[in-house]
Amino acid sequence: MGTLNNVDPRAWLADVLARIANHPASRLDDLLPWNWKPSNLALAAAA
């Protein structure tokens, strides 16, 4: 699967779905692919 913005789409989606319920609504832009920084969970899943 290709990447957009050097982001693995599966890792991004899994991480965002895991974090979105507890993520502040005012900072949702942090979860967009071009702003996203993987959590430790996403890094472990990618390894």
PQR file of N, CA, C, O and H, with PARSE charges and radii, in Angstrom:
ATOM      1  N   MET A   1       0.844  -1.164   0.000 -0.4000 1.5000
ATOM      2  CA  MET A   1       0.000   0.000   0.000 -0.0000 2.0000
ATOM      3  C   MET A   1       0.891   1.230   0.000  0.5500 1.7000
ATOM      4  O   MET A   1       1.888   1.265   0.721 -0.5500 1.4000
ATOM      5  N   GLY A   2       0.560   2.220  -0.780 -0.4000 1.5000
ATOM      6  CA  GLY A   2       1.362   3.433  -0.877 -0.0000 2.0000
ATOM      7  C   GLY A   2       1.213   4.316   0.354  0.5500 1.7000
ATOM      8  O   GLY A   2       0.336   4.120   1.194 -0.5500 1.4000
ATOM      9  H   GLY A   2      -0.250   2.191  -1.366  0.4000 1.0000
ATOM     10  N   THR A   3       2.091   5.276   0.421 -0.4000 1.5000
ATOM     11  CA  THR A   3       2.037   6.198   1.547 -0.0000 2.0000
ATOM     12  C   THR A   3       1.780   7.605   1.039  0.5500 1.7000
ATOM     13  O   THR A   3       2.187   7.967  -0.065 -0.5500 1.4000
ATOM     14  H   THR A   3       2.805   5.435  -0.262  0.4000 1.0000
ATOM     15  N   LEU A   4       1.119   8.370   1.835 -0.4000 1.5000
ATOM     16  CA  LEU A   4       0.870   9.771   1.560 -0.0000 2.0000
ATOM     17  C   LEU A   4       1.507  10.559   2.686  0.5500 1.7000
ATOM     18  O   LEU A   4       1.289  10.249   3.857 -0.5500 1.4000
ATOM     19  H   LEU A   4       0.788   8.076   2.732  0.4000 1.0000
ATOM     20  N   ASN A   5       2.270  11.548   2.361 -0.4000 1.5000
ATOM     21  CA  ASN A   5       2.969  12.341   3.381 -0.0000 2.0000
ATOM     22  C   ASN A   5       3.893  11.474   4.226  0.5500 1.7000
ATOM     23  O   ASN A   5       4.111  11.761   5.403 -0.5500 1.4000
ATOM     24  H   ASN A   5       2.447  11.800   1.410  0.4000 1.0000
ATOM     25  N   ASN A   6       4.435  10.417   3.635 -0.4000 1.5000
ATOM     26  CA  ASN A   6       5.333   9.496   4.342 -0.0000 2.0000
ATOM     27  C   ASN A   6       4.684   8.885   5.571  0.5500 1.7000
ATOM     28  O   ASN A   6       5.351   8.666   6.582 -0.5500 1.4000
ATOM     29  H   ASN A   6       4.258  10.184   2.679  0.4000 1.0000
ATOM     30  N   VAL A   7       3.384   8.608   5.490 -0.4000 1.5000
ATOM     31  CA  VAL A   7       2.625   8.019   6.591 -0.0000 2.0000
ATOM     32  C   VAL A   7       2.024   6.708   6.110  0.5500 1.7000
ATOM     33  O   VAL A   7       1.372   6.657   5.067 -0.5500 1.4000
ATOM     34  H   VAL A   7       2.843   8.787   4.668  0.4000 1.0000
ATOM     35  N   ASP A   8       2.249   5.648   6.880 -0.4000 1.5000
ATOM     36  CA  ASP A   8       1.619   4.367   6.580 -0.0000 2.0000
ATOM     37  C   ASP A   8       0.138   4.501   6.921  0.5500 1.7000
ATOM     38  O   ASP A   8      -0.198   4.701   8.089 -0.5500 1.4000
ATOM     39  H   ASP A   8       2.778   5.690   7.727  0.4000 1.0000
ATOM     40  N   PRO A   9      -0.758   4.398   5.939 -0.5600 1.5000
ATOM     41  CA  PRO A   9      -2.174   4.639   6.204  0.2800 2.0000
ATOM     42  C   PRO A   9      -2.783   3.689   7.232  0.5500 1.7000
ATOM     43  O   PRO A   9      -3.666   4.093   7.990 -0.5500 1.4000
ATOM     44  N   ARG A  10      -2.339   2.459   7.273 -0.4000 1.5000
ATOM     45  CA  ARG A  10      -2.883   1.518   8.264 -0.0000 2.0000
ATOM     46  C   ARG A  10      -2.462   1.904   9.677  0.5500 1.7000
ATOM     47  O   ARG A  10      -3.275   1.870  10.601 -0.5500 1.4000
ATOM     48  H   ARG A  10      -1.622   2.131   6.657  0.4000 1.0000
ATOM     49  N   ALA A  11      -1.191   2.272   9.846 -0.4000 1.5000
ATOM     50  CA  ALA A  11      -0.706   2.687  11.168 -0.0000 2.0000
ATOM     51  C   ALA A  11      -1.407   3.968  11.601  0.5500 1.7000
ATOM     52  O   ALA A  11      -1.801   4.103  12.759 -0.5500 1.4000
ATOM     53  H   ALA A  11      -0.531   2.300   9.096  0.4000 1.0000
ATOM     54  N   TRP A  12      -1.562   4.913  10.667 -0.4000 1.5000
ATOM     55  CA  TRP A  12      -2.227   6.177  10.979 -0.0000 2.0000
ATOM     56  C   TRP A  12      -3.664   5.936  11.424  0.5500 1.7000
ATOM     57  O   TRP A  12      -4.086   6.450  12.460 -0.5500 1.4000
ATOM     58  H   TRP A  12      -1.242   4.803   9.726  0.4000 1.0000
ATOM     59  N   LEU A  13      -4.414   5.161  10.654 -0.4000 1.5000
ATOM     60  CA  LEU A  13      -5.823   4.915  10.978 -0.0000 2.0000
ATOM     61  C   LEU A  13      -5.966   4.188  12.303  0.5500 1.7000
ATOM     62  O   LEU A  13      -6.806   4.565  13.121 -0.5500 1.4000
ATOM     63  H   LEU A  13      -4.071   4.743   9.813  0.4000 1.0000
ATOM     64  N   ALA A  14      -5.174   3.167  12.533 -0.4000 1.5000
ATOM     65  CA  ALA A  14      -5.257   2.427  13.795 -0.0000 2.0000
ATOM     66  C   ALA A  14      -4.943   3.333  14.976  0.5500 1.7000
ATOM     67  O   ALA A  14      -5.621   3.270  16.002 -0.5500 1.4000
ATOM     68  H   ALA A  14      -4.491   2.862  11.869  0.4000 1.0000
ATOM     69  N   ASP A  15      -3.934   4.167  14.845 -0.4000 1.5000
ATOM     70  CA  ASP A  15      -3.559   5.065  15.931 -0.0000 2.0000
ATOM     71  C   ASP A  15      -4.631   6.119  16.171  0.5500 1.7000
ATOM     72  O   ASP A  15      -4.996   6.382  17.317 -0.5500 1.4000
ATOM     73  H   ASP A  15      -3.383   4.219  14.011  0.4000 1.0000
ATOM     74  N   VAL A  16      -5.135   6.720  15.108 -0.4000 1.5000
ATOM     75  CA  VAL A  16      -6.165   7.752  15.250 -0.0000 2.0000
ATOM     76  C   VAL A  16      -7.428   7.168  15.877  0.5500 1.7000
ATOM     77  O   VAL A  16      -8.019   7.794  16.757 -0.5500 1.4000
ATOM     78  H   VAL A  16      -4.839   6.507  14.178  0.4000 1.0000
ATOM     79  N   LEU A  17      -7.845   6.003  15.451 -0.4000 1.5000
ATOM     80  CA  LEU A  17      -9.041   5.393  16.036 -0.0000 2.0000
ATOM     81  C   LEU A  17      -8.848   5.077  17.519  0.5500 1.7000
ATOM     82  O   LEU A  17      -9.793   5.176  18.302 -0.5500 1.4000
ATOM     83  H   LEU A  17      -7.365   5.494  14.737  0.4000 1.0000
ATOM     84  N   ALA A  18      -7.645   4.702  17.900 -0.4000 1.5000
ATOM     85  CA  ALA A  18      -7.369   4.400  19.306 -0.0000 2.0000
ATOM     86  C   ALA A  18      -7.326   5.664  20.161  0.5500 1.7000
ATOM     87  O   ALA A  18      -7.666   5.619  21.343 -0.5500 1.4000
ATOM     88  H   ALA A  18      -6.878   4.622  17.263  0.4000 1.0000
ATOM     89  N   ARG A  19      -6.914   6.785  19.583 -0.4000 1.5000
ATOM     90  CA  ARG A  19      -6.712   8.012  20.350 -0.0000 2.0000
ATOM     91  C   ARG A  19      -7.867   8.997  20.300  0.5500 1.7000
ATOM     92  O   ARG A  19      -7.970   9.850  21.182 -0.5500 1.4000
ATOM     93  H   ARG A  19      -6.638   6.822  18.623  0.4000 1.0000
ATOM     94  N   ILE A  20      -8.735   8.915  19.310 -0.4000 1.5000
ATOM     95  CA  ILE A  20      -9.680  10.003  19.052 -0.0000 2.0000
ATOM     96  C   ILE A  20     -10.678  10.234  20.192  0.5500 1.7000
ATOM     97  O   ILE A  20     -11.083  11.374  20.418 -0.5500 1.4000
ATOM     98  H   ILE A  20      -8.652   8.222  18.594  0.4000 1.0000
ATOM     99  N   ALA A  21     -11.074   9.212  20.895 -0.4000 1.5000
ATOM    100  CA  ALA A  21     -12.065   9.383  21.965 -0.0000 2.0000
ATOM    101  C   ALA A  21     -11.541  10.250  23.102  0.5500 1.7000
ATOM    102  O   ALA A  21     -12.316  10.966  23.737 -0.5500 1.4000
ATOM    103  H   ALA A  21     -10.745   8.286  20.711  0.4000 1.0000
ATOM    104  N   ASN A  22     -10.258  10.198  23.366 -0.4000 1.5000
ATOM    105  CA  ASN A  22      -9.660  10.962  24.459 -0.0000 2.0000
ATOM    106  C   ASN A  22      -8.901  12.197  23.987  0.5500 1.7000
ATOM    107  O   ASN A  22      -8.274  12.888  24.790 -0.5500 1.4000
ATOM    108  H   ASN A  22      -9.629   9.616  22.850  0.4000 1.0000
ATOM    109  N   HIS A  23      -8.956  12.472  22.706 -0.4000 1.5000
ATOM    110  CA  HIS A  23      -8.205  13.596  22.145 -0.0000 2.0000
ATOM    111  C   HIS A  23      -9.071  14.850  22.195  0.5500 1.7000
ATOM    112  O   HIS A  23     -10.247  14.794  21.838 -0.5500 1.4000
ATOM    113  H   HIS A  23      -9.466  11.911  22.054  0.4000 1.0000
ATOM    114  N   PRO A  24      -8.515  15.981  22.632 -0.5600 1.5000
ATOM    115  CA  PRO A  24      -9.317  17.213  22.703  0.2800 2.0000
ATOM    116  C   PRO A  24      -9.816  17.654  21.323  0.5500 1.7000
ATOM    117  O   PRO A  24      -9.064  17.645  20.348 -0.5500 1.4000
ATOM    118  N   ALA A  25     -11.077  18.033  21.256 -0.4000 1.5000
ATOM    119  CA  ALA A  25     -11.675  18.470  19.989 -0.0000 2.0000
ATOM    120  C   ALA A  25     -10.942  19.678  19.414  0.5500 1.7000
ATOM    121  O   ALA A  25     -10.880  19.843  18.196 -0.5500 1.4000
ATOM    122  H   ALA A  25     -11.688  18.040  22.048  0.4000 1.0000
ATOM    123  N   SER A  26     -10.401  20.504  20.264 -0.4000 1.5000
ATOM    124  CA  SER A  26      -9.701  21.697  19.786 -0.0000 2.0000
ATOM    125  C   SER A  26      -8.372  21.362  19.110  0.5500 1.7000
ATOM    126  O   SER A  26      -7.761  22.221  18.474 -0.5500 1.4000
ATOM    127  H   SER A  26     -10.452  20.370  21.253  0.4000 1.0000
ATOM    128  N   ARG A  27      -7.927  20.115  19.249 -0.4000 1.5000
ATOM    129  CA  ARG A  27      -6.638  19.715  18.665 -0.0000 2.0000
ATOM    130  C   ARG A  27      -6.787  18.573  17.660  0.5500 1.7000
ATOM    131  O   ARG A  27      -5.847  17.807  17.450 -0.5500 1.4000
ATOM    132  H   ARG A  27      -8.423  19.417  19.765  0.4000 1.0000
ATOM    133  N   LEU A  28      -7.955  18.454  17.043 -0.4000 1.5000
ATOM    134  CA  LEU A  28      -8.164  17.384  16.071 -0.0000 2.0000
ATOM    135  C   LEU A  28      -7.222  17.500  14.872  0.5500 1.7000
ATOM    136  O   LEU A  28      -6.898  16.494  14.242 -0.5500 1.4000
ATOM    137  H   LEU A  28      -8.719  19.076  17.213  0.4000 1.0000
ATOM    138  N   ASP A  29      -6.785  18.703  14.555 -0.4000 1.5000
ATOM    139  CA  ASP A  29      -5.871  18.856  13.432 -0.0000 2.0000
ATOM    140  C   ASP A  29      -4.543  18.134  13.661  0.5500 1.7000
ATOM    141  O   ASP A  29      -3.826  17.849  12.701 -0.5500 1.4000
ATOM    142  H   ASP A  29      -7.047  19.521  15.067  0.4000 1.0000
ATOM    143  N   ASP A  30      -4.205  17.834  14.916 -0.4000 1.5000
ATOM    144  CA  ASP A  30      -2.993  17.056  15.211 -0.0000 2.0000
ATOM    145  C   ASP A  30      -3.073  15.636  14.656  0.5500 1.7000
ATOM    146  O   ASP A  30      -2.050  14.986  14.446 -0.5500 1.4000
ATOM    147  H   ASP A  30      -4.788  18.065  15.695  0.4000 1.0000
ATOM    148  N   LEU A  31      -4.293  15.162  14.420 -0.4000 1.5000
ATOM    149  CA  LEU A  31      -4.476  13.786  13.963 -0.0000 2.0000
ATOM    150  C   LEU A  31      -4.566  13.660  12.444  0.5500 1.7000
ATOM    151  O   LEU A  31      -4.663  12.549  11.922 -0.5500 1.4000
ATOM    152  H   LEU A  31      -5.125  15.691  14.590  0.4000 1.0000
ATOM    153  N   LEU A  32      -4.536  14.782  11.734 -0.4000 1.5000
ATOM    154  CA  LEU A  32      -4.539  14.723  10.276 -0.0000 2.0000
ATOM    155  C   LEU A  32      -3.206  14.143   9.805  0.5500 1.7000
ATOM    156  O   LEU A  32      -2.179  14.367  10.446 -0.5500 1.4000
ATOM    157  H   LEU A  32      -4.457  15.684  12.159  0.4000 1.0000
ATOM    158  N   PRO A  33      -3.205  13.411   8.710 -0.5600 1.5000
ATOM    159  CA  PRO A  33      -1.985  12.713   8.293  0.2800 2.0000
ATOM    160  C   PRO A  33      -0.757  13.618   8.180  0.5500 1.7000
ATOM    161  O   PRO A  33       0.347  13.192   8.520 -0.5500 1.4000
ATOM    162  N   TRP A  34      -0.924  14.844   7.715 -0.4000 1.5000
ATOM    163  CA  TRP A  34       0.237  15.722   7.527 -0.0000 2.0000
ATOM    164  C   TRP A  34       0.730  16.334   8.829  0.5500 1.7000
ATOM    165  O   TRP A  34       1.812  16.919   8.848 -0.5500 1.4000
ATOM    166  H   TRP A  34      -1.821  15.189   7.439  0.4000 1.0000
ATOM    167  N   ASN A  35      -0.031  16.219   9.930 -0.4000 1.5000
ATOM    168  CA  ASN A  35       0.395  16.708  11.244 -0.0000 2.0000
ATOM    169  C   ASN A  35       0.656  15.578  12.233  0.5500 1.7000
ATOM    170  O   ASN A  35       1.200  15.817  13.311 -0.5500 1.4000
ATOM    171  H   ASN A  35      -0.911  15.743   9.915  0.4000 1.0000
ATOM    172  N   TRP A  36       0.284  14.373  11.887 -0.4000 1.5000
ATOM    173  CA  TRP A  36       0.264  13.234  12.805 -0.0000 2.0000
ATOM    174  C   TRP A  36       1.658  12.833  13.255  0.5500 1.7000
ATOM    175  O   TRP A  36       2.589  12.733  12.456 -0.5500 1.4000
ATOM    176  H   TRP A  36      -0.158  14.179  11.011  0.4000 1.0000
ATOM    177  N   LYS A  37       1.776  12.608  14.550 -0.4000 1.5000
ATOM    178  CA  LYS A  37       2.976  12.016  15.142 -0.0000 2.0000
ATOM    179  C   LYS A  37       2.514  10.720  15.813  0.5500 1.7000
ATOM    180  O   LYS A  37       1.652  10.758  16.690 -0.5500 1.4000
ATOM    181  H   LYS A  37       1.020  12.689  15.200  0.4000 1.0000
ATOM    182  N   PRO A  38       3.067   9.591  15.421 -0.5600 1.5000
ATOM    183  CA  PRO A  38       2.586   8.317  15.966  0.2800 2.0000
ATOM    184  C   PRO A  38       2.784   8.212  17.478  0.5500 1.7000
ATOM    185  O   PRO A  38       3.777   8.683  18.031 -0.5500 1.4000
ATOM    186  N   SER A  39       1.826   7.590  18.111 -0.4000 1.5000
ATOM    187  CA  SER A  39       1.948   7.311  19.544 -0.0000 2.0000
ATOM    188  C   SER A  39       2.857   6.097  19.711  0.5500 1.7000
ATOM    189  O   SER A  39       3.226   5.452  18.730 -0.5500 1.4000
ATOM    190  H   SER A  39       1.019   7.207  17.661  0.4000 1.0000
ATOM    191  N   ASN A  40       3.211   5.794  20.939 -0.4000 1.5000
ATOM    192  CA  ASN A  40       4.043   4.624  21.212 -0.0000 2.0000
ATOM    193  C   ASN A  40       3.352   3.350  20.750  0.5500 1.7000
ATOM    194  O   ASN A  40       4.018   2.415  20.304 -0.5500 1.4000
ATOM    195  H   ASN A  40       2.911   6.318  21.736  0.4000 1.0000
ATOM    196  N   LEU A  41       2.027   3.298  20.850 -0.4000 1.5000
ATOM    197  CA  LEU A  41       1.264   2.131  20.411 -0.0000 2.0000
ATOM    198  C   LEU A  41       1.420   1.923  18.909  0.5500 1.7000
ATOM    199  O   LEU A  41       1.620   0.796  18.456 -0.5500 1.4000
ATOM    200  H   LEU A  41       1.486   4.057  21.212  0.4000 1.0000
ATOM    201  N   ALA A  42       1.330   2.993  18.143 -0.4000 1.5000
ATOM    202  CA  ALA A  42       1.468   2.891  16.699 -0.0000 2.0000
ATOM    203  C   ALA A  42       2.887   2.484  16.311  0.5500 1.7000
ATOM    204  O   ALA A  42       3.081   1.711  15.373 -0.5500 1.4000
ATOM    205  H   ALA A  42       1.167   3.908  18.511  0.4000 1.0000
ATOM    206  N   LEU A  43       3.871   3.003  17.028 -0.4000 1.5000
ATOM    207  CA  LEU A  43       5.258   2.632  16.740 -0.0000 2.0000
ATOM    208  C   LEU A  43       5.497   1.164  17.020  0.5500 1.7000
ATOM    209  O   LEU A  43       6.210   0.498  16.270 -0.5500 1.4000
ATOM    210  H   LEU A  43       3.714   3.632  17.790  0.4000 1.0000
ATOM    211  N   ALA A  44       4.905   0.643  18.100 -0.4000 1.5000
ATOM    212  CA  ALA A  44       5.067  -0.768  18.431 -0.0000 2.0000
ATOM    213  C   ALA A  44       4.377  -1.660  17.415  0.5500 1.7000
ATOM    214  O   ALA A  44       4.889  -2.729  17.081 -0.5500 1.4000
ATOM    215  H   ALA A  44       4.325   1.184  18.710  0.4000 1.0000
ATOM    216  N   ALA A  45       3.224  -1.236  16.922 -0.4000 1.5000
ATOM    217  CA  ALA A  45       2.487  -2.023  15.938 -0.0000 2.0000
ATOM    218  C   ALA A  45       3.206  -2.061  14.601  0.5500 1.7000
ATOM    219  O   ALA A  45       3.118  -3.053  13.878 -0.5500 1.4000
ATOM    220  H   ALA A  45       2.809  -0.368  17.193  0.4000 1.0000
ATOM    221  N   ALA A  46       3.914  -0.997  14.267 -0.4000 1.5000
ATOM    222  CA  ALA A  46       4.623  -0.936  12.997 -0.0000 2.0000
ATOM    223  C   ALA A  46       5.878  -1.799  12.992  0.5500 1.7000
ATOM    224  O   ALA A  46       6.362  -2.185  11.928 -0.5500 1.4000
ATOM    225  H   ALA A  46       3.986  -0.192  14.855  0.4000 1.0000
ATOM    226  N   ALA A  47       6.405  -2.103  14.165 -0.4000 1.5000
ATOM    227  CA  ALA A  47       7.651  -2.879  14.259 -0.0000 2.0000
ATOM    228  C   ALA A  47       7.425  -4.350  14.047  0.5500 1.7000
ATOM    229  O   ALA A  47       8.373  -5.134  14.095 -0.5500 1.4000
ATOM    230  H   ALA A  47       6.012  -1.790  15.030  0.4000 1.0000
TER
END
